[in-house]
Amino acid sequence: MDAKYIFVTGGVVSSLGKGIISASLANLLQSRGYKVTIQKFDPYINIDPGTLNPYEHGECYVTIDGQETDLDLGHYERFTGIRTTRANNITTGRIYQNVIERERRGEYLGKTVQIIPHITDEIKRNMLLLGESGEYDFIITEIGGTVGDIEGQPFLESIRQLRWELPENTLCIHLAHVPYIAAAGELKTKPTQHSVKELQSLGIQPDILVLRAEHDLPRNLLNKVASFCNVNKDCVIQSPDLQSIYEVPVNMLEQGLDSQVLKQFGIDPAATKADMEPWLNFLNRRKSATRKVNIALVGKYDLQDAYKSITEAISHAGTYNDCKVVLTFENSEYITPENVAETLSKYQGVIICPGFGNRGIEGKIIAAKYCREHNVPTLGICLGMQIMAIEFARNVLGMKDANSSEMDANTPYPVIDLMEEQKAITNLGGTMRLGGYECHIVPDSHLHDAYQCDSIIERHRHRYEFNNRYHEAFEAAGMRPVGINPSNNLVEAIELTSAKWYVGVQFHPEYSSTVLKPHPLFMTFVKNALQ
Ligand code: GLN
């Protein structure tokens, strides 16, 4: 079968959950035995979201090959278990960068380089790239932003052209919002109609509509939308708010989203059946868990999406430990020696979050000290591990004013320091230690207990490292480096030998936890918090 391309656009408002719908559809097609991948095209001009503040765009997700990407790629991986790469997230910035580099090489042979056809050709080339590998039956392409945005137009024009060039192998799904006007007690379809008109005016006729609403949409309303938008009645599907994003695939299955997609491509949906058993087991286990465990997320970004992969990884681990994790954000900016006991004593486990820069650092150090002294199961991730090292150096090794040179360039004890190869780098974008690196695990350690193996590959996103000058002093005092990068001896994990469970990792385990494969480190952390 030729690779089939499914485009997902959104209208009316942003935050409709295009990523979740794309991931759910991928999940359903996959459970029918098809090979699927998902890619996101973002209309902003940044080359990648690596330089974006989390307040702008939520978490920056990192692929195994070291691309800093949109957080939707995290959903794609968690819903499908596929490993995305650099090819799965393209921005306007990257498209322009490629075109401009080609222009400088003289490859346009004297032509005037224009949005149409040169930018759209480059977009189309990227849209088709993964499909041409022959690895996939379906390539789902989510377009960031909302129909009507000026910056999204080249992407929509590219879809229009591809739809024309490959009519049998392309399909458009459009998500729109149906608001409920409480004062009138009415659901309104006009915004949806307008956003479809906008798409049509760009030459795109959506094949399937997914309507997001906080209220149940009656059949006659769906039919009305169908007839006003030139879409088949069976192809107007509603996507209600559900208890968990992980229920969306099941809801889409019940309404036949996957069947409609197959039908539109001329594939008989009856020829395959979605095997959702493992997924349903996960959902059932999640619902039947009654035990609760309270975990604090000590960080500085007080926004839901900033630690998305961590919150998802911890919820997967909760489910597979048959408990509900109640995760509470504790802003480290407000943690002081006076209030730390009151703040943290209600938790059975603490996560010290990744981050950049000085804000909230001292509060994290105070939290780490409390957890170490009170034997609270604690997981430090990236900056979180660095904080554990700084706290230990200051309060156990007596290294007053120990710090990371990121926070204090003149610290007398740079226990966390810039790597030699980072020192000459001046560009901020894409220059950190990024992506998968091997780590050897020391036997007889908490880390080894968690992973149950001697060597792992985990993803990184940081510039600073544990300073090996202090390796022996840490080890001798009971804070043991237990994960070592075999090619350069960098410390990738430390743990307090005497503690119940106090582990810091320089890498980001959260990126690789999926619904069907919870991450061993989060599993073990939650298990220890429960005990
Ligand atoms: N700011 C730290 C560094 O660059 C940690 C980064 C992180 O937590 N992702 O090394």
Residues whose N, C-alpha, C, O or C-beta is under 5 A from the ligand:
A	BS01	LIG	P354 G355 F356 G357 I381 C382 L383 R461 H462 R463 Y464
